[in-house]
Amino acid sequence: MKYILSATIICLALTMGCKKKSDDNNTNNTTTPTDPLITYKNSAHHIFIGYLVGDGNDPVQSFNPANAPDSVDYLEFFAGNDTVQADWRVAQNKGTKIVTCHFVKDAYFDGSAKDPATKVAGYVNPPGFDQNNPTVTSTYYHWAKDMYNKDIVTNKLDGIDLDIESGTFGGDVKSGANGDSLVVAIARYYGPNCTECTVMNSAGKKPVFFYDTDGTCGYDNIMFGQHKGNYDYVLFQSYTTGSHAWTGTDTNSFAPLVTMYGLDKLIFLVNGDSFKYPNGSQDVPGGDSIATASLYNYATYVKNRNGAGVGVYRMSRDYNHKPPFAVSNHAIQIMNPAK
């Protein structure tokens, strides 16, 4: 692996290093390419993804992107977010990418009653078209383009996360067949094969496309298997704690996931809901320790097998540890030890 001196210096400064793995997509970085932190972010290393949840259950400082660890690669806005865009730019100027999570049922099909295009004067659907009921032939290009224009063009974010699990289907996306059409539409604007996306920096990176799942939707073969090349990463909810706990048991259950999704794309997530609150209380006694141990085990697994990376749903609650984000920082250090 080739590294220049400045990358090594920044890795030591962050008490972490640069190892394997990532060809990350960054559409809005404005920091000079010679910045050593940017050099690290653009190098091959194991990546880390953290969800910022702004639902009022944690300090406002915890989901401010400007406060996130410098060495986090991706931040996700989920269930509310910091609204000060200057805070977003602070994170992005460190080479951190910010994506927005959408449930599958957030989408509307072309010509739906929810589709803004149907409200434009002169817009006409085909005879017999039902604006309230999608069919297996329904397309979703209007939604994908609208999300791209809002999140990427207007808000200058860096990608999309499609949450694909049981309970996220409904509305205008009722089945795997609809989901397949949705993926095709999104891949036109996001991901490594996008054709309607605009590259917005000199590095030539495209807006990322994440497949976010717990494996329960039943449509993996339709929505992932035949579209694998359209996704940058698979975020698998391998939670060992919480009410939404995964059916597997830590790294011993990873083999089927690797077979299904590929180690080069898998990001193993733990459930930060289980981290402690500012007053030290926990949703379930002992959950903090279990989630922390799982994250460290996952990071070790990824490092030893040259996998893609790890992440934390509600990383924002890690802010309550001392020092803030101690668990996330240590997981990053495990994967990318200082040279």
Secondary structure, 3 states (H helix, E strand, C coil): CCCCHHHHHHHHHCCCCCCCCCCCCCCCCCCCCCCHHHHHHHCCCCEEEEEEECCCCCCHHHHCHHHCCCCCCEEEEECCCCCCHHHHHHHHCCCCEEEEEEEHHHCCCCCCCCCHHHHCCCCCCCCCCCCCCCCCCCCCHHHHHHHHHHHHHHCCCCEEEEEECCCCCECCECCHHHHHHHHHHHHHHCCCCCCCCCCCCCCCCCCEEEEEECCCCCCHHHHHHCCHHHCCEEEECCCCCCCCCCCCCHHHHCHHHHHHHCCCCEEEEEEHHHCCCCCCCCCCCCHHHHHHHHHHHHHHHHHHHCCCEEEEECHHHHHHCCCCCHHHHHHHHHHCCCC
